[in-house]
Amino acid sequence: MAEAEEEEEGQVEASLEELIAKKADRPTITDDEDEDESLLATGRDEARESLTTKVLPVQQNEFVCKSCFLVKHRSQLADRRRTLCRDCA
């Protein structure tokens, strides 16, 4: 029984050392420019797209739920006094 515990401890220590060695081998990102370049290098389309979006104010037929903070259509309004949507009411 003691031998099995010693073997298990040895395996845990070996795997811990392997993880530490792998972490040391990985390059670290220290600069924002490096981070941007690494995102572009991943090949993701999202990283290459422009992040400009036109934000519209809440329209007359919409409201913001006070619980989930989502903009919903007036037909989803369940509690007019507390301004809650059907999902949150």
SVG drawing of the C-alpha trace seen along z (x, -y; Angstrom):
<svg xmlns="http://www.w3.org/2000/svg" viewBox="-47 -57 58 59">
<polyline fill="none" stroke="black" stroke-width="0.4" points="0.0,0.0 2.8,-2.4 4.6,-1.6 1.5,-2.6 1.3,-5.9 5.0,-6.6 4.6,-5.7 1.6,-8.0 3.5,-10.9 6.4,-10.4 4.0,-10.6 2.4,-13.7 5.8,-15.4 6.9,-14.3 3.7,-15.7 4.1,-18.9 7.6,-19.3 6.5,-18.7 3.8,-21.4 6.3,-23.9 8.7,-23.1 6.0,-23.5 4.9,-26.8 8.5,-28.1 8.8,-27.1 5.8,-29.2 6.4,-32.7 4.8,-35.4 3.1,-38.4 4.3,-41.6 3.2,-44.3 -0.2,-45.3 1.2,-45.3 2.4,-41.7 -1.0,-40.7 -2.7,-42.3 -0.2,-40.5 -0.9,-37.1 -4.6,-37.6 -4.1,-38.3 -1.8,-35.3 -4.5,-32.9 -6.4,-33.2 -9.6,-34.3 -11.9,-36.5 -13.1,-38.3 -9.6,-39.7 -9.4,-41.1 -12.8,-42.8 -13.2,-46.4 -14.7,-47.0 -16.7,-50.1 -20.4,-49.8 -23.1,-52.4 -25.0,-52.4 -28.6,-53.5 -30.5,-54.9 -33.5,-53.0 -36.4,-53.4 -40.0,-54.4 -41.2,-50.8 -38.4,-49.4 -37.5,-49.4 -34.6,-48.3 -35.5,-45.6 -34.4,-46.6 -33.4,-43.0 -31.5,-41.6 -30.7,-45.0 -31.5,-43.8 -33.3,-46.1 -36.6,-44.4 -39.6,-45.3 -42.6,-46.8 -44.6,-43.6 -42.2,-41.8 -43.1,-44.2 -44.6,-42.2 -44.5,-44.6 -44.9,-48.2 -44.3,-49.6 -41.0,-47.8 -40.1,-47.7 -39.5,-44.0 -39.6,-41.8 -41.6,-38.5 -38.5,-36.4 -37.7,-38.2 -41.2,-38.9"/>
</svg>
